[in-house]
Amino acid sequence: MVRLGGFQTVHKSTDKYRGKTMKKAFGIIGAFGREEDGVALTEYLILLALLVGGVIIAVTAAGDNLAAAWDTWGTFWNQLSYTG
């Protein structure tokens, strides 16, 4: 290890592996892009995002009506359990 101005630097023997590690990482990322599994996964993630967005928009648009329906449903079940 070499010390320069109070900072430690990496030893030159470990420095030679740094380029190989980066090449391997970029190779894995590139392989993900070339494989069809990566494309299919991306399509499913986009579809999932669209579905979640649709549900959020629907619940936001019908929020008050949904809350009223939920309260009515809860009241119905509470009355059933007390009279039963």
Secondary structure, 3 states (H helix, E strand, C coil): CEEECCEEECCHHHHHHHHHHHHHHHHHHHHHHHCHHHHHHHHHHHHHHHHHHHHHHHHHHCHHHHHHHHHHHHHHHHHHHHHC
